[in-house]
Amino acid sequence: MTAQPDYDLDLKLAELKINGYVTFEDLIPVETIDRIREAFLPLLEEVKTHSNMEGEDVKVHGHTDDRLVVEGRLQIVNRYTMYVPWEQPFADPQIFENPVMLDFLDRYWGTSDYHITCYHSNNPYPGSEYQRWHRDAGISKLVPHVGLEVCPHFGIKFPLVDTYEENGSFEILPATQYLADPELENRYDEVLTTGDFPTARRLNLKKGTLWVQDPRTLHRGTPNRADHPRPELVICYSLPWFAMRKPIEMTQAEYDKLSERGREMLSRCEIVG
């Protein structure tokens, strides 16, 4: 595995706890990201070609194995979501088993007992529009009026291209992860688009960056005004009690490649025959 940059993980933990997100620049080799993008874009184009305005799911076969089937759909205008098949080159241990990232999660949760629970993507194409300001995963609704100190679920994200304002870089409102007012839960977009919130920040990221998002932190996708899509992949890590929508599927051959730690994190996967 490629030598890893030296990060101050205590400082990175503080950034996550305070800001609700943290970035790790230059963590993944650009060549790895380019290889993933080259294989990913044809699958994404298949979703785009067969999607409709009703947002119905489009089934796509894997890059290397037709037994793997994932779903994608049109989310809003020119913005597509798609699950990522657990196969090469997407299932790269440099990413999902990155030692820096796992050390970081071990420290945050105080345990190595957590699972990989999804592999997903969010992909604004040229002409996409703003998403509504929102949160992910519904964690804030678990305990109304209580901002949980420890988040049970994180998305580990990595863009497949450099991101900047023209191609729709991610926008986030830092330090909102502990907000737990039920009266605001359904009004975030209305409030944030009409009120004064000067701390909103665009995350303009380089290829090779991995970043951790607390899903409770308010965020939105922004319009892509460039001439190319801005794909971003996310691997979800969750504590054992946190529910997942559907298990990750993989072939026996991919499972056999996993390290002992990889098998522990993917113990809830399903083998397709």
NUBA-990467 format. One record per residue (C-alpha): x, y, z; residue number from 1; chain. Coordinates in steps of 0.02 Angstrom, whole numbers, plus 50000, padded with zeros to 5 digits. Layout:
<nodes>
<node><px>X</px><py>Y</py><pz>Z</pz><pos>NUM</pos><unit>A</unit></node>
...
</nodes>
This chain:
<nodes>
<node><px>50000</px><py>50000</py><pz>50000</pz><pos>1</pos><unit>A</unit></node>
<node><px>50061</px><py>50176</py><pz>49957</pz><pos>2</pos><unit>A</unit></node>
<node><px>50145</px><py>50274</py><pz>50098</pz><pos>3</pos><unit>A</unit></node>
<node><px>50017</px><py>50382</py><pz>50188</pz><pos>4</pos><unit>A</unit></node>
<node><px>50034</px><py>50568</py><pz>50226</pz><pos>5</pos><unit>A</unit></node>
<node><px>50063</px><py>50613</py><pz>50407</pz><pos>6</pos><unit>A</unit></node>
<node><px>49907</px><py>50687</py><pz>50487</pz><pos>7</pos><unit>A</unit></node>
<node><px>49877</px><py>50750</py><pz>50664</pz><pos>8</pos><unit>A</unit></node>
<node><px>49730</px><py>50635</py><pz>50701</pz><pos>9</pos><unit>A</unit></node>
<node><px>49691</px><py>50717</py><pz>50867</pz><pos>10</pos><unit>A</unit></node>
<node><px>49671</px><py>50882</py><pz>50775</pz><pos>11</pos><unit>A</unit></node>
<node><px>49569</px><py>50798</py><pz>50638</pz><pos>12</pos><unit>A</unit></node>
<node><px>49453</px><py>50723</py><pz>50770</pz><pos>13</pos><unit>A</unit></node>
<node><px>49428</px><py>50896</py><pz>50845</pz><pos>14</pos><unit>A</unit></node>
<node><px>49387</px><py>50965</py><pz>50673</pz><pos>15</pos><unit>A</unit></node>
<node><px>49255</px><py>50831</py><pz>50647</pz><pos>16</pos><unit>A</unit></node>
<node><px>49178</px><py>50855</py><pz>50818</pz><pos>17</pos><unit>A</unit></node>
<node><px>49171</px><py>51044</py><pz>50799</pz><pos>18</pos><unit>A</unit></node>
<node><px>49138</px><py>51069</py><pz>50613</pz><pos>19</pos><unit>A</unit></node>
<node><px>49038</px><py>50912</py><pz>50574</pz><pos>20</pos><unit>A</unit></node>
<node><px>49158</px><py>50860</py><pz>50436</pz><pos>21</pos><unit>A</unit></node>
<node><px>49344</px><py>50839</py><pz>50408</pz><pos>22</pos><unit>A</unit></node>
<node><px>49453</px><py>50822</py><pz>50252</pz><pos>23</pos><unit>A</unit></node>
<node><px>49608</px><py>50717</py><pz>50218</pz><pos>24</pos><unit>A</unit></node>
<node><px>49697</px><py>50788</py><pz>50067</pz><pos>25</pos><unit>A</unit></node>
<node><px>49811</px><py>50679</py><pz>49959</pz><pos>26</pos><unit>A</unit></node>
<node><px>49761</px><py>50520</py><pz>50050</pz><pos>27</pos><unit>A</unit></node>
<node><px>49722</px><py>50416</py><pz>49894</pz><pos>28</pos><unit>A</unit></node>
<node><px>49837</px><py>50408</py><pz>49742</pz><pos>29</pos><unit>A</unit></node>
<node><px>49766</px><py>50506</py><pz>49596</pz><pos>30</pos><unit>A</unit></node>
<node><px>49800</px><py>50356</py><pz>49483</pz><pos>31</pos><unit>A</unit></node>
<node><px>49681</px><py>50253</py><pz>49589</pz><pos>32</pos><unit>A</unit></node>
<node><px>49545</px><py>50385</py><pz>49577</pz><pos>33</pos><unit>A</unit></node>
<node><px>49568</px><py>50400</py><pz>49388</pz><pos>34</pos><unit>A</unit></node>
<node><px>49554</px><py>50212</py><pz>49368</pz><pos>35</pos><unit>A</unit></node>
<node><px>49392</px><py>50210</py><pz>49468</pz><pos>36</pos><unit>A</unit></node>
<node><px>49321</px><py>50357</py><pz>49369</pz><pos>37</pos><unit>A</unit></node>
<node><px>49358</px><py>50273</py><pz>49203</pz><pos>38</pos><unit>A</unit></node>
<node><px>49258</px><py>50119</py><pz>49256</pz><pos>39</pos><unit>A</unit></node>
<node><px>49121</px><py>50214</py><pz>49347</pz><pos>40</pos><unit>A</unit></node>
<node><px>49066</px><py>50339</py><pz>49215</pz><pos>41</pos><unit>A</unit></node>
<node><px>48999</px><py>50210</py><pz>49090</pz><pos>42</pos><unit>A</unit></node>
<node><px>48888</px><py>50136</py><pz>49227</pz><pos>43</pos><unit>A</unit></node>
<node><px>48829</px><py>50309</py><pz>49275</pz><pos>44</pos><unit>A</unit></node>
<node><px>48793</px><py>50351</py><pz>49093</pz><pos>45</pos><unit>A</unit></node>
<node><px>48684</px><py>50196</py><pz>49084</pz><pos>46</pos><unit>A</unit></node>
<node><px>48582</px><py>50260</py><pz>49231</pz><pos>47</pos><unit>A</unit></node>
<node><px>48569</px><py>50431</py><pz>49150</pz><pos>48</pos><unit>A</unit></node>
<node><px>48513</px><py>50358</py><pz>48983</pz><pos>49</pos><unit>A</unit></node>
<node><px>48374</px><py>50253</py><pz>49058</pz><pos>50</pos><unit>A</unit></node>
<node><px>48313</px><py>50368</py><pz>49197</pz><pos>51</pos><unit>A</unit></node>
<node><px>48146</px><py>50459</py><pz>49193</pz><pos>52</pos><unit>A</unit></node>
<node><px>48073</px><py>50610</py><pz>49280</pz><pos>53</pos><unit>A</unit></node>
<node><px>47974</px><py>50498</py><pz>49399</pz><pos>54</pos><unit>A</unit></node>
<node><px>48137</px><py>50447</py><pz>49482</pz><pos>55</pos><unit>A</unit></node>
<node><px>48110</px><py>50261</py><pz>49454</pz><pos>56</pos><unit>A</unit></node>
<node><px>48258</px><py>50148</py><pz>49490</pz><pos>57</pos><unit>A</unit></node>
<node><px>48367</px><py>50092</py><pz>49346</pz><pos>58</pos><unit>A</unit></node>
<node><px>48457</px><py>49926</py><pz>49365</pz><pos>59</pos><unit>A</unit></node>
<node><px>48637</px><py>49919</py><pz>49306</pz><pos>60</pos><unit>A</unit></node>
<node><px>48749</px><py>49766</py><pz>49295</pz><pos>61</pos><unit>A</unit></node>
<node><px>48924</px><py>49770</py><pz>49367</pz><pos>62</pos><unit>A</unit></node>
<node><px>49079</px><py>49829</py><pz>49277</pz><pos>63</pos><unit>A</unit></node>
<node><px>49160</px><py>49657</py><pz>49274</pz><pos>64</pos><unit>A</unit></node>
<node><px>49025</px><py>49535</py><pz>49330</pz><pos>65</pos><unit>A</unit></node>
<node><px>48844</px><py>49531</py><pz>49272</pz><pos>66</pos><unit>A</unit></node>
<node><px>48791</px><py>49443</py><pz>49432</pz><pos>67</pos><unit>A</unit></node>
<node><px>48812</px><py>49608</py><pz>49522</pz><pos>68</pos><unit>A</unit></node>
<node><px>48662</px><py>49722</py><pz>49497</pz><pos>69</pos><unit>A</unit></node>
<node><px>48649</px><py>49897</py><pz>49572</pz><pos>70</pos><unit>A</unit></node>
<node><px>48516</px><py>50031</py><pz>49561</pz><pos>71</pos><unit>A</unit></node>
<node><px>48525</px><py>50213</py><pz>49513</pz><pos>72</pos><unit>A</unit></node>
<node><px>48400</px><py>50349</py><pz>49475</pz><pos>73</pos><unit>A</unit></node>
<node><px>48371</px><py>50530</py><pz>49433</pz><pos>74</pos><unit>A</unit></node>
<node><px>48358</px><py>50622</py><pz>49599</pz><pos>75</pos><unit>A</unit></node>
<node><px>48322</px><py>50799</py><pz>49541</pz><pos>76</pos><unit>A</unit></node>
<node><px>48359</px><py>50889</py><pz>49378</pz><pos>77</pos><unit>A</unit></node>
<node><px>48521</px><py>50819</py><pz>49305</pz><pos>78</pos><unit>A</unit></node>
<node><px>48577</px><py>50745</py><pz>49471</pz><pos>79</pos><unit>A</unit></node>
<node><px>48593</px><py>50556</py><pz>49480</pz><pos>80</pos><unit>A</unit></node>
<node><px>48621</px><py>50438</py><pz>49625</pz><pos>81</pos><unit>A</unit></node>
<node><px>48685</px><py>50261</py><pz>49605</pz><pos>82</pos><unit>A</unit></node>
<node><px>48743</px><py>50120</py><pz>49715</pz><pos>83</pos><unit>A</unit></node>
<node><px>48920</px><py>50064</py><pz>49675</pz><pos>84</pos><unit>A</unit></node>
<node><px>48951</px><py>49879</py><pz>49641</pz><pos>85</pos><unit>A</unit></node>
<node><px>49074</px><py>49795</py><pz>49758</pz><pos>86</pos><unit>A</unit></node>
<node><px>49201</px><py>49741</py><pz>49627</pz><pos>87</pos><unit>A</unit></node>
<node><px>49362</px><py>49800</py><pz>49549</pz><pos>88</pos><unit>A</unit></node>
<node><px>49416</px><py>49937</py><pz>49530</pz><pos>89</pos><unit>A</unit></node>
<node><px>49289</px><py>50012</py><pz>49651</pz><pos>90</pos><unit>A</unit></node>
<node><px>49322</px><py>49894</py><pz>49797</pz><pos>91</pos><unit>A</unit></node>
<node><px>49498</px><py>49954</py><pz>49829</pz><pos>92</pos><unit>A</unit></node>
<node><px>49571</px><py>49923</py><pz>50002</pz><pos>93</pos><unit>A</unit></node>
<node><px>49675</px><py>50081</py><pz>49982</pz><pos>94</pos><unit>A</unit></node>
<node><px>49507</px><py>50166</py><pz>50010</pz><pos>95</pos><unit>A</unit></node>
<node><px>49388</px><py>50058</py><pz>50111</pz><pos>96</pos><unit>A</unit></node>
<node><px>49527</px><py>49988</py><pz>50222</pz><pos>97</pos><unit>A</unit></node>
<node><px>49639</px><py>50140</py><pz>50222</pz><pos>98</pos><unit>A</unit></node>
<node><px>49743</px><py>50131</py><pz>50382</pz><pos>99</pos><unit>A</unit></node>
<node><px>49732</px><py>50317</py><pz>50416</pz><pos>100</pos><unit>A</unit></node>
<node><px>49544</px><py>50317</py><pz>50398</pz><pos>101</pos><unit>A</unit></node>
<node><px>49519</px><py>50161</py><pz>50504</pz><pos>102</pos><unit>A</unit></node>
<node><px>49634</px><py>50229</py><pz>50640</pz><pos>103</pos><unit>A</unit></node>
<node><px>49531</px><py>50389</py><pz>50636</pz><pos>104</pos><unit>A</unit></node>
<node><px>49366</px><py>50295</py><pz>50654</pz><pos>105</pos><unit>A</unit></node>
<node><px>49438</px><py>50181</py><pz>50789</pz><pos>106</pos><unit>A</unit></node>
<node><px>49486</px><py>50335</py><pz>50890</pz><pos>107</pos><unit>A</unit></node>
<node><px>49320</px><py>50422</py><pz>50864</pz><pos>108</pos><unit>A</unit></node>
<node><px>49213</px><py>50272</py><pz>50913</pz><pos>109</pos><unit>A</unit></node>
<node><px>49335</px><py>50197</py><pz>51037</pz><pos>110</pos><unit>A</unit></node>
<node><px>49314</px><py>50027</py><pz>50954</pz><pos>111</pos><unit>A</unit></node>
<node><px>49354</px><py>49935</py><pz>50794</pz><pos>112</pos><unit>A</unit></node>
<node><px>49183</px><py>49851</py><pz>50797</pz><pos>113</pos><unit>A</unit></node>
<node><px>49092</px><py>49939</py><pz>50655</pz><pos>114</pos><unit>A</unit></node>
<node><px>49031</px><py>49890</py><pz>50483</pz><pos>115</pos><unit>A</unit></node>
<node><px>49034</px><py>49949</py><pz>50304</pz><pos>116</pos><unit>A</unit></node>
<node><px>48849</px><py>49969</py><pz>50266</pz><pos>117</pos><unit>A</unit></node>
<node><px>48836</px><py>50050</py><pz>50094</pz><pos>118</pos><unit>A</unit></node>
<node><px>48930</px><py>50105</py><pz>49939</pz><pos>119</pos><unit>A</unit></node>
<node><px>48840</px><py>50246</py><pz>49852</pz><pos>120</pos><unit>A</unit></node>
<node><px>48867</px><py>50398</py><pz>49742</pz><pos>121</pos><unit>A</unit></node>
<node><px>48797</px><py>50571</py><pz>49706</pz><pos>122</pos><unit>A</unit></node>
<node><px>48829</px><py>50642</py><pz>49534</pz><pos>123</pos><unit>A</unit></node>
<node><px>48779</px><py>50814</py><pz>49471</pz><pos>124</pos><unit>A</unit></node>
<node><px>48785</px><py>50833</py><pz>49283</pz><pos>125</pos><unit>A</unit></node>
<node><px>48794</px><py>50998</py><pz>49189</pz><pos>126</pos><unit>A</unit></node>
<node><px>48630</px><py>51089</py><pz>49212</pz><pos>127</pos><unit>A</unit></node>
<node><px>48596</px><py>51018</py><pz>49385</pz><pos>128</pos><unit>A</unit></node>
<node><px>48510</px><py>51127</py><pz>49514</pz><pos>129</pos><unit>A</unit></node>
<node><px>48528</px><py>51160</py><pz>49700</pz><pos>130</pos><unit>A</unit></node>
<node><px>48471</px><py>51023</py><pz>49816</pz><pos>131</pos><unit>A</unit></node>
<node><px>48367</px><py>51075</py><pz>49964</pz><pos>132</pos><unit>A</unit></node>
<node><px>48467</px><py>51102</py><pz>50123</pz><pos>133</pos><unit>A</unit></node>
<node><px>48451</px><py>50938</py><pz>50217</pz><pos>134</pos><unit>A</unit></node>
<node><px>48526</px><py>50807</py><pz>50329</pz><pos>135</pos><unit>A</unit></node>
<node><px>48555</px><py>50623</py><pz>50292</pz><pos>136</pos><unit>A</unit></node>
<node><px>48507</px><py>50463</py><pz>50383</pz><pos>137</pos><unit>A</unit></node>
<node><px>48373</px><py>50535</py><pz>50499</pz><pos>138</pos><unit>A</unit></node>
<node><px>48487</px><py>50521</py><pz>50650</pz><pos>139</pos><unit>A</unit></node>
<node><px>48428</px><py>50687</py><pz>50722</pz><pos>140</pos><unit>A</unit></node>
<node><px>48252</px><py>50617</py><pz>50735</pz><pos>141</pos><unit>A</unit></node>
<node><px>48306</px><py>50473</py><pz>50846</pz><pos>142</pos><unit>A</unit></node>
<node><px>48316</px><py>50580</py><pz>51003</pz><pos>143</pos><unit>A</unit></node>
<node><px>48225</px><py>50748</py><pz>50981</pz><pos>144</pos><unit>A</unit></node>
<node><px>48301</px><py>50896</py><pz>51075</pz><pos>145</pos><unit>A</unit></node>
<node><px>48462</px><py>50798</py><pz>51108</pz><pos>146</pos><unit>A</unit></node>
<node><px>48617</px><py>50825</py><pz>51002</pz><pos>147</pos><unit>A</unit></node>
<node><px>48702</px><py>50656</py><pz>51016</pz><pos>148</pos><unit>A</unit></node>
<node><px>48886</px><py>50678</py><pz>51060</pz><pos>149</pos><unit>A</unit></node>
<node><px>48937</px><py>50523</py><pz>50962</pz><pos>150</pos><unit>A</unit></node>
<node><px>48870</px><py>50498</py><pz>50787</pz><pos>151</pos><unit>A</unit></node>
<node><px>48838</px><py>50313</py><pz>50747</pz><pos>152</pos><unit>A</unit></node>
<node><px>48860</px><py>50327</py><pz>50559</pz><pos>153</pos><unit>A</unit></node>
<node><px>48978</px><py>50416</py><pz>50439</pz><pos>154</pos><unit>A</unit></node>
<node><px>48995</px><py>50436</py><pz>50253</pz><pos>155</pos><unit>A</unit></node>
<node><px>49176</px><py>50427</py><pz>50194</pz><pos>156</pos><unit>A</unit></node>
<node><px>49173</px><py>50522</py><pz>50030</pz><pos>157</pos><unit>A</unit></node>
<node><px>49293</px><py>50547</py><pz>49886</pz><pos>158</pos><unit>A</unit></node>
<node><px>49267</px><py>50647</py><pz>49726</pz><pos>159</pos><unit>A</unit></node>
<node><px>49324</px><py>50571</py><pz>49562</pz><pos>160</pos><unit>A</unit></node>
<node><px>49371</px><py>50742</py><pz>49491</pz><pos>161</pos><unit>A</unit></node>
<node><px>49436</px><py>50904</py><pz>49565</pz><pos>162</pos><unit>A</unit></node>
<node><px>49284</px><py>50997</py><pz>49632</pz><pos>163</pos><unit>A</unit></node>
<node><px>49257</px><py>51184</py><pz>49624</pz><pos>164</pos><unit>A</unit></node>
<node><px>49111</px><py>51303</py><pz>49618</pz><pos>165</pos><unit>A</unit></node>
<node><px>49084</px><py>51292</py><pz>49430</pz><pos>166</pos><unit>A</unit></node>
<node><px>49061</px><py>51102</py><pz>49430</pz><pos>167</pos><unit>A</unit></node>
<node><px>48950</px><py>51100</py><pz>49583</pz><pos>168</pos><unit>A</unit></node>
<node><px>49059</px><py>51077</py><pz>49736</pz><pos>169</pos><unit>A</unit></node>
<node><px>48973</px><py>51020</py><pz>49895</pz><pos>170</pos><unit>A</unit></node>
<node><px>48905</px><py>51155</py><pz>50012</pz><pos>171</pos><unit>A</unit></node>
<node><px>48897</px><py>51131</py><pz>50199</pz><pos>172</pos><unit>A</unit></node>
<node><px>48845</px><py>51233</py><pz>50352</pz><pos>173</pos><unit>A</unit></node>
<node><px>48977</px><py>51186</py><pz>50481</pz><pos>174</pos><unit>A</unit></node>
<node><px>48939</px><py>51150</py><pz>50664</pz><pos>175</pos><unit>A</unit></node>
<node><px>48755</px><py>51109</py><pz>50638</pz><pos>176</pos><unit>A</unit></node>
<node><px>48769</px><py>50925</py><pz>50683</pz><pos>177</pos><unit>A</unit></node>
<node><px>48710</px><py>50949</py><pz>50862</pz><pos>178</pos><unit>A</unit></node>
<node><px>48557</px><py>51051</py><pz>50815</pz><pos>179</pos><unit>A</unit></node>
<node><px>48407</px><py>50948</py><pz>50874</pz><pos>180</pos><unit>A</unit></node>
<node><px>48253</px><py>51058</py><pz>50864</pz><pos>181</pos><unit>A</unit></node>
<node><px>48107</px><py>50957</py><pz>50792</pz><pos>182</pos><unit>A</unit></node>
<node><px>48018</px><py>51117</py><pz>50740</pz><pos>183</pos><unit>A</unit></node>
<node><px>48159</px><py>51154</py><pz>50618</pz><pos>184</pos><unit>A</unit></node>
<node><px>48181</px><py>50980</py><pz>50546</pz><pos>185</pos><unit>A</unit></node>
<node><px>48064</px><py>51009</py><pz>50398</pz><pos>186</pos><unit>A</unit></node>
<node><px>48107</px><py>51193</py><pz>50373</pz><pos>187</pos><unit>A</unit></node>
<node><px>48295</px><py>51196</py><pz>50346</pz><pos>188</pos><unit>A</unit></node>
<node><px>48288</px><py>51243</py><pz>50163</pz><pos>189</pos><unit>A</unit></node>
<node><px>48162</px><py>51382</py><pz>50192</pz><pos>190</pos><unit>A</unit></node>
<node><px>48262</px><py>51451</py><pz>50339</pz><pos>191</pos><unit>A</unit></node>
<node><px>48435</px><py>51439</py><pz>50260</pz><pos>192</pos><unit>A</unit></node>
<node><px>48387</px><py>51513</py><pz>50092</pz><pos>193</pos><unit>A</unit></node>
<node><px>48298</px><py>51664</py><pz>50168</pz><pos>194</pos><unit>A</unit></node>
<node><px>48400</px><py>51697</py><pz>50326</pz><pos>195</pos><unit>A</unit></node>
<node><px>48578</px><py>51755</py><pz>50353</pz><pos>196</pos><unit>A</unit></node>
<node><px>48701</px><py>51611</py><pz>50373</pz><pos>197</pos><unit>A</unit></node>
<node><px>48873</px><py>51678</py><pz>50323</pz><pos>198</pos><unit>A</unit></node>
<node><px>48969</px><py>51524</py><pz>50380</pz><pos>199</pos><unit>A</unit></node>
<node><px>48904</px><py>51413</py><pz>50239</pz><pos>200</pos><unit>A</unit></node>
<node><px>49056</px><py>51343</py><pz>50149</pz><pos>201</pos><unit>A</unit></node>
<node><px>49092</px><py>51264</py><pz>49981</pz><pos>202</pos><unit>A</unit></node>
<node><px>49207</px><py>51113</py><pz>49989</pz><pos>203</pos><unit>A</unit></node>
<node><px>49323</px><py>51133</py><pz>49840</pz><pos>204</pos><unit>A</unit></node>
<node><px>49421</px><py>50970</py><pz>49846</pz><pos>205</pos><unit>A</unit></node>
<node><px>49566</px><py>50895</py><pz>49751</pz><pos>206</pos><unit>A</unit></node>
<node><px>49563</px><py>50721</py><pz>49677</pz><pos>207</pos><unit>A</unit></node>
<node><px>49639</px><py>50604</py><pz>49805</pz><pos>208</pos><unit>A</unit></node>
<node><px>49548</px><py>50686</py><pz>49951</pz><pos>209</pos><unit>A</unit></node>
<node><px>49446</px><py>50579</py><pz>50069</pz><pos>210</pos><unit>A</unit></node>
<node><px>49328</px><py>50671</py><pz>50183</pz><pos>211</pos><unit>A</unit></node>
<node><px>49217</px><py>50619</py><pz>50326</pz><pos>212</pos><unit>A</unit></node>
<node><px>49041</px><py>50689</py><pz>50339</pz><pos>213</pos><unit>A</unit></node>
<node><px>48935</px><py>50685</py><pz>50495</pz><pos>214</pos><unit>A</unit></node>
<node><px>48767</px><py>50656</py><pz>50407</pz><pos>215</pos><unit>A</unit></node>
<node><px>48679</px><py>50770</py><pz>50531</pz><pos>216</pos><unit>A</unit></node>
<node><px>48776</px><py>50922</py><pz>50470</pz><pos>217</pos><unit>A</unit></node>
<node><px>48667</px><py>51028</py><pz>50356</pz><pos>218</pos><unit>A</unit></node>
<node><px>48721</px><py>51023</py><pz>50175</pz><pos>219</pos><unit>A</unit></node>
<node><px>48664</px><py>51029</py><pz>49994</pz><pos>220</pos><unit>A</unit></node>
<node><px>48722</px><py>50993</py><pz>49818</pz><pos>221</pos><unit>A</unit></node>
<node><px>48749</px><py>51144</py><pz>49706</pz><pos>222</pos><unit>A</unit></node>
<node><px>48724</px><py>51177</py><pz>49520</pz><pos>223</pos><unit>A</unit></node>
<node><px>48851</px><py>51106</py><pz>49399</pz><pos>224</pos><unit>A</unit></node>
<node><px>48889</px><py>51240</py><pz>49268</pz><pos>225</pos><unit>A</unit></node>
<node><px>49040</px><py>51151</py><pz>49194</pz><pos>226</pos><unit>A</unit></node>
<node><px>49046</px><py>51038</py><pz>49040</pz><pos>227</pos><unit>A</unit></node>
<node><px>49073</px><py>50875</py><pz>49135</pz><pos>228</pos><unit>A</unit></node>
<node><px>48990</px><py>50775</py><pz>49276</pz><pos>229</pos><unit>A</unit></node>
<node><px>49056</px><py>50788</py><pz>49454</pz><pos>230</pos><unit>A</unit></node>
<node><px>49046</px><py>50611</py><pz>49523</pz><pos>231</pos><unit>A</unit></node>
<node><px>49076</px><py>50579</py><pz>49707</pz><pos>232</pos><unit>A</unit></node>
<node><px>49074</px><py>50409</py><pz>49791</pz><pos>233</pos><unit>A</unit></node>
<node><px>49035</px><py>50372</py><pz>49973</pz><pos>234</pos><unit>A</unit></node>
<node><px>49070</px><py>50219</py><pz>50081</pz><pos>235</pos><unit>A</unit></node>
<node><px>48962</px><py>50212</py><pz>50238</pz><pos>236</pos><unit>A</unit></node>
<node><px>49030</px><py>50153</py><pz>50406</pz><pos>237</pos><unit>A</unit></node>
<node><px>48910</px><py>50117</py><pz>50548</pz><pos>238</pos><unit>A</unit></node>
<node><px>48908</px><py>50053</py><pz>50726</pz><pos>239</pos><unit>A</unit></node>
<node><px>48831</px><py>49879</py><pz>50740</pz><pos>240</pos><unit>A</unit></node>
<node><px>48661</px><py>49937</py><pz>50804</pz><pos>241</pos><unit>A</unit></node>
<node><px>48634</px><py>50062</py><pz>50664</pz><pos>242</pos><unit>A</unit></node>
<node><px>48518</px><py>49992</py><pz>50532</pz><pos>243</pos><unit>A</unit></node>
<node><px>48563</px><py>49984</py><pz>50348</pz><pos>244</pos><unit>A</unit></node>
<node><px>48445</px><py>49987</py><pz>50200</pz><pos>245</pos><unit>A</unit></node>
<node><px>48512</px><py>49838</py><pz>50105</pz><pos>246</pos><unit>A</unit></node>
<node><px>48666</px><py>49727</py><pz>50122</pz><pos>247</pos><unit>A</unit></node>
<node><px>48816</px><py>49749</py><pz>50009</pz><pos>248</pos><unit>A</unit></node>
<node><px>48825</px><py>49610</py><pz>49880</pz><pos>249</pos><unit>A</unit></node>
<node><px>48987</px><py>49537</py><pz>49816</pz><pos>250</pos><unit>A</unit></node>
<node><px>49050</px><py>49381</py><pz>49730</pz><pos>251</pos><unit>A</unit></node>
<node><px>49142</px><py>49244</py><pz>49822</pz><pos>252</pos><unit>A</unit></node>
<node><px>49299</px><py>49293</py><pz>49727</pz><pos>253</pos><unit>A</unit></node>
<node><px>49291</px><py>49470</py><pz>49797</pz><pos>254</pos><unit>A</unit></node>
<node><px>49255</px><py>49407</py><pz>49972</pz><pos>255</pos><unit>A</unit></node>
<node><px>49407</px><py>49293</py><pz>49962</pz><pos>256</pos><unit>A</unit></node>
<node><px>49516</px><py>49445</py><pz>49928</pz><pos>257</pos><unit>A</unit></node>
<node><px>49467</px><py>49530</py><pz>50091</pz><pos>258</pos><unit>A</unit></node>
<node><px>49588</px><py>49542</py><pz>50236</pz><pos>259</pos><unit>A</unit></node>
<node><px>49533</px><py>49485</py><pz>50409</pz><pos>260</pos><unit>A</unit></node>
<node><px>49487</px><py>49664</py><pz>50452</pz><pos>261</pos><unit>A</unit></node>
<node><px>49394</px><py>49683</py><pz>50288</pz><pos>262</pos><unit>A</unit></node>
<node><px>49291</px><py>49526</py><pz>50325</pz><pos>263</pos><unit>A</unit></node>
<node><px>49248</px><py>49594</py><pz>50496</pz><pos>264</pos><unit>A</unit></node>
<node><px>49186</px><py>49758</py><pz>50425</pz><pos>265</pos><unit>A</unit></node>
<node><px>49092</px><py>49670</py><pz>50284</pz><pos>266</pos><unit>A</unit></node>
<node><px>49024</px><py>49526</py><pz>50388</pz><pos>267</pos><unit>A</unit></node>
<node><px>48846</px><py>49576</py><pz>50341</pz><pos>268</pos><unit>A</unit></node>
<node><px>48875</px><py>49565</py><pz>50154</pz><pos>269</pos><unit>A</unit></node>
<node><px>48783</px><py>49442</py><pz>50043</pz><pos>270</pos><unit>A</unit></node>
<node><px>48876</px><py>49328</py><pz>49923</pz><pos>271</pos><unit>A</unit></node>
<node><px>48798</px><py>49318</py><pz>49749</pz><pos>272</pos><unit>A</unit></node>
<node><px>48817</px><py>49151</py><pz>49661</pz><pos>273</pos><unit>A</unit></node>
</nodes>
